[in-house]
Amino acid sequence: MPRKNEPTERQCAVTREVQPVSSLIRFVLDPEGQVVPDLKRTLPGRGVWVTATMESVAAAEKSRKKVFGRGFKSEALIETGLADRVDALLQRVALQALSMTRKAGELVTGYAKVEAALRRDAVVGLIHASDAAGDGIRKLAAVAAGREELANGCQIVRLFDSTQLDLALGRSNVIHAALLAGQASENFLARVRDMERFRGYSAASDEQSNA
């Protein structure tokens, strides 16, 4: 959320389009003059705002003098690979949010438990490891489709491999998980949408990856 009394819209330094701050990434200079992302939009100092996509951040790095030099009104140092670092940071934030869903009791793991949750609980999202077998994914999708309230309202997440899920949840062999309704789950799904937007994912591409 924007800081108190701050504008809810900003101009992208690359496209010059005015957008909601939720669609932008704020960058600031650290004490050494390096450009760093401020995902929470809370760090002190002048900010430069860039559309929250990998393409726009890469373009900002390429035109660093025009975008960051002009925006900060001073020399701005950038280590090569700014877009990749932002992507890694978004991923880390999302996995931290996933860990919080477990602590909040809003996560069920394991094929059998996920299947049972889909039949009886308020499930708001399904997580499948990116290296999960297609057969299990299709079977769980069929169970979800059998409940009218889940057919169109259950977000599917396939951004993380099983190793990443294991580390985030402190468990082994996490392949399938269900997110139960709650604030922690909603926060995680919001972070997932941030990642998808940054990477340029679309509903069509997601359907193709699940096929």
JOCOR-V773265 format. One record per residue. N is the residue number from 0. RES is the residue in three letters. D_CENTER is the distance of its C-alpha to the mean C-alpha in Angstrom with 1 decimal. Layout:
<<N	RES	D_CENTER> <N	RES	D_CENTER>>
This chain:
<<0	MET	15.2> <1	PRO	17.9> <2	ARG	20.6> <3	LYS	23.8> <4	ASN	25.9> <5	GLU	23.6> <6	PRO	23.1> <7	THR	20.4> <8	GLU	20.4> <9	ARG	20.7> <10	GLN	21.9> <11	CYS	19.8> <12	ALA	22.0> <13	VAL	21.6> <14	THR	22.1> <15	ARG	24.0> <16	GLU	22.4> <17	VAL	22.0> <18	GLN	18.7> <19	PRO	17.1> <20	VAL	15.5> <21	SER	12.2> <22	SER	12.2> <23	LEU	13.2> <24	ILE	12.6> <25	ARG	15.6> <26	PHE	17.5> <27	VAL	20.5> <28	LEU	23.2> <29	ASP	23.7> <30	PRO	27.4> <31	GLU	28.1> <32	GLY	27.0> <33	GLN	23.9> <34	VAL	21.0> <35	VAL	17.9> <36	PRO	14.5> <37	ASP	14.6> <38	LEU	11.1> <39	LYS	12.9> <40	ARG	15.6> <41	THR	18.4> <42	LEU	20.0> <43	PRO	23.6> <44	GLY	25.1> <45	ARG	24.8> <46	GLY	21.4> <47	VAL	20.7> <48	TRP	18.1> <49	VAL	16.4> <50	THR	14.5> <51	ALA	10.8> <52	THR	11.4> <53	MET	12.5> <54	GLU	15.9> <55	SER	16.5> <56	VAL	15.6> <57	ALA	17.8> <58	ALA	20.4> <59	ALA	20.4> <60	GLU	21.1> <61	LYS	23.8> <62	SER	25.4> <63	ARG	25.0> <64	LYS	28.4> <65	LYS	28.1> <66	VAL	24.6> <67	PHE	24.3> <68	GLY	28.0> <69	ARG	28.9> <70	GLY	26.1> <71	PHE	26.9> <72	LYS	30.6> <73	SER	31.0> <74	GLU	30.3> <75	ALA	26.7> <76	LEU	26.1> <77	ILE	23.1> <78	GLU	22.7> <79	THR	22.1> <80	GLY	18.7> <81	LEU	16.7> <82	ALA	14.0> <83	ASP	13.6> <84	ARG	13.5> <85	VAL	10.8> <86	ASP	8.7> <87	ALA	10.0> <88	LEU	9.3> <89	LEU	5.5> <90	GLN	6.2> <91	ARG	8.8> <92	VAL	7.5> <93	ALA	5.4> <94	LEU	8.8> <95	GLN	10.8> <96	ALA	9.7> <97	LEU	10.7> <98	SER	13.8> <99	MET	14.6> <100	THR	14.7> <101	ARG	17.4> <102	LYS	19.2> <103	ALA	19.3> <104	GLY	20.8> <105	GLU	18.2> <106	LEU	17.6> <107	VAL	20.1> <108	THR	20.3> <109	GLY	22.9> <110	TYR	24.0> <111	ALA	27.0> <112	LYS	25.3> <113	VAL	22.4> <114	GLU	25.1> <115	ALA	27.0> <116	ALA	24.2> <117	LEU	23.6> <118	ARG	27.3> <119	ARG	27.7> <120	ASP	24.6> <121	ALA	22.2> <122	VAL	19.2> <123	VAL	16.1> <124	GLY	14.0> <125	LEU	14.9> <126	ILE	13.3> <127	HIS	15.3> <128	ALA	15.3> <129	SER	15.1> <130	ASP	18.8> <131	ALA	19.9> <132	ALA	23.1> <133	GLY	23.1> <134	ASP	25.9> <135	GLY	24.2> <136	ILE	21.2> <137	ARG	23.8> <138	LYS	25.9> <139	LEU	23.1> <140	ALA	22.2> <141	ALA	25.9> <142	VAL	26.1> <143	ALA	23.3> <144	ALA	25.1> <145	GLY	28.2> <146	ARG	26.9> <147	GLU	26.9> <148	GLU	24.5> <149	LEU	21.8> <150	ALA	22.6> <151	ASN	20.5> <152	GLY	18.3> <153	CYS	16.5> <154	GLN	12.9> <155	ILE	12.8> <156	VAL	10.2> <157	ARG	11.4> <158	LEU	9.0> <159	PHE	10.9> <160	ASP	14.7> <161	SER	17.2> <162	THR	17.8> <163	GLN	14.3> <164	LEU	14.5> <165	ASP	18.0> <166	LEU	17.2> <167	ALA	14.5> <168	LEU	16.9> <169	GLY	20.2> <170	ARG	21.6> <171	SER	22.8> <172	ASN	22.3> <173	VAL	19.3> <174	ILE	19.0> <175	HIS	18.4> <176	ALA	17.1> <177	ALA	17.2> <178	LEU	15.4> <179	LEU	18.2> <180	ALA	18.3> <181	GLY	17.7> <182	GLN	15.8> <183	ALA	13.9> <184	SER	12.7> <185	GLU	11.8> <186	ASN	9.8> <187	PHE	7.8> <188	LEU	7.5> <189	ALA	6.6> <190	ARG	3.5> <191	VAL	3.2> <192	ARG	4.8> <193	ASP	3.7> <194	MET	3.1> <195	GLU	6.0> <196	ARG	7.7> <197	PHE	7.8> <198	ARG	9.2> <199	GLY	11.4> <200	TYR	11.0> <201	SER	13.5> <202	ALA	14.9> <203	ALA	17.9> <204	SER	16.3> <205	ASP	14.5> <206	GLU	17.9> <207	GLN	19.6> <208	SER	17.5> <209	ASN	18.5> <210	ALA	22.1>>
